Amino acid sequence: MSTLPFAIHPAVPADHDRIEDLLDRAFGLDRRSKTSYRFREGEMPVAGLSFKALAQDGDIVGAISFWHLRIGDDGVPALLLGPLAVSPDLQGKGIGLVLMQHGIAAATDMGHGLILLVGDQPYYARAGFSKVPDGLLEFPGPVDPERLLYREPVPGALSKCSGLVLSPRRFSGPRDTT
């Protein structure tokens, strides 16, 4: 892995168009049809958990965000990591891993106990993600169970969860107000 000088900064609303362009280049224009994107429709990322990687020339070369989720009848809170994007010409340089580590540390500092994502297990395992046990969680749209991954900033957090995973606006059960 080669080294690229870049710095991690909070993403701000003024970055929106540049990050959307990065996402289009990294994932293609059909990215919005995926189940993980459907969770984010009409939602805002968790405050303080969106970051960008800036190259020395000021270009945004990577971005990551986290989103609120509710799991099961009790609405156990969790986060959805994603999208995590790195400029296609700079992939393999460690930018994505640094963004994940930074975002996970920030989420942990904020007290979040469980992070889910849909992605490639060998890649995300480098940041401590494991496959969700088969049949434990259900998504309202198509998700390959081999790509459903989790990380527990609070050990044992996944053991408190089972059932349907929803975005907060689609969850109709009890809500905490914290």
N, C-alpha and C positions, 0 to 999 in steps of 0.2 A: 504494500500500500504506500503510495507516495503522499507527500504532505503538501497541502494547499493552505496558504495563509487565509484564514477567514475568522470572523468573530460572530458570536451569537448575540442577538439583540431581541428585545420584545418586538413582536409585530404590532403595527399600529394601523388604524383605518386607512391612512394614506397609502399603505402598502398593498391594498386590496387588488388593484388591477395588475400590478407586477407579480403578485403571488398567483393570481388566476392564470396569467400567461405562463408562469413556471409550471403550474399544475397541468395545463393543456399540453405543454411540451413533454412533460414527464409521463403522463398517463393517456393522452389522446383526448379528443373531443367527446368521446362516448363515455367518459368516466362518470358522468352524472347519473347514468342508468344503473350503477351498481347499488346493492342493498346498503352498503356502508354510507354512500352518499345520500340515500333516501332518509337515513337517520338525521342527517344534518339539515335537511330542508326546513326552513322556518325557524331554525334554532340559531343561537349565537354560541361561539366557542366559549369555553370556561374562561372567565376573566383572569388574566395573568398567566394563561397557559398556551399562548400562541407565540411562536418564535420564528425568527428568520436568521439564516446564515448569510452574512455579507462578505463578499470578496473585498480585497483591498481597493478595488476600483469602484466600490459602492453597488455593484450588481448583487441582486438577491439570487443566491445560488442554491438555497435550500429553504424549506419551510415545514413547520409542524404545528398542529393544533390538537387540542383535546376537547371533548364534548361530553355533556352530562348524559347518563343513561339511568334507567330504572330496571331492576330485574325482579321477576316473579310477582306474586300477589301482594307481597309486602313492600314492593318498590325499593329493594335494596339499592343504594346508590353505587354507581361505578362510573368510570370514564371510558370513552371511546377514543383511542389514539388514531389520528389520521385527519386528513392525509399527511403523510410524510413524503416530501418530494425533494429530489435533488436534480439540478440541471443535468440533462442526459449526457452532456459532454464532460461532466465532472463526477459521474457516478464511479464508485470504487475508490474514492479518495478519503473516505472516513467521515464525510460531512453528515450523512444520515445517522450514523451511530452517535456522533457528538450531539446532534440535535435531539435524538432520543434520550440520551443520558441526561442532558440538560433539562428536557421537559419532564422526565420521570422524577428527577431530583426536585424540581419545582412542585410537581403534583404531590410528592411525598411530604415536602415541607408544608404544604397546604392541608395535609391530613387526609388525602384521598387514599383509600385502602385497596382498590381494585381497578386495574386497567385492562380493557379488552381491545383487541384489534382483529382485523381480517387481513392476513398476509402470509408471506412465505416463511415457514417455521425455521429453516436453517438460517435465514438472514436475521430474523428477530430474536432468535435464541441468543445471539451475541449480546443482546441487551436484557437477557434474563427472562424472555417470554417462553411459555410452554403451551402445548396443545390443551385446550379445554377437554375434559373427559367427555366421551361420547354420550349424548342424550341429556347432559346436564342443563344446557341452555338451548333455547329455541329462538330463532329470529323470525320476524314476520315476512321476510322475503328470502330469496335463495342465498344461502351461504354454504360454501363447501366446508363441512365439519373439520376437515384436515387443516384448514386455514384459519380456524377460529382459535385465537391464542389469548393468553392472559398473563399478567404479572401481578403479584401481590405485594405492594409496598407495606401492607399490614398482613403479616403471616396469618393464614387461615381465613382470609376474607372470602375466597371463592367457596369455602365450605358452607357459608351462610346463604348461598345463592342457588336457585334452581328456577327453571321456568322460562317464561317469555321475556325477552330483552326488548325494551321500548325506549324511545326518546321521551323526555319529560312531558312534552305536550300531548303525547299519545297515551301516557299512563293515566289510568283513572282511579288508582287505589290511593292509599294514604300517602301523604307527602310530608317530608320534613321541611321546616321553614328556615333551616340554617343555610 
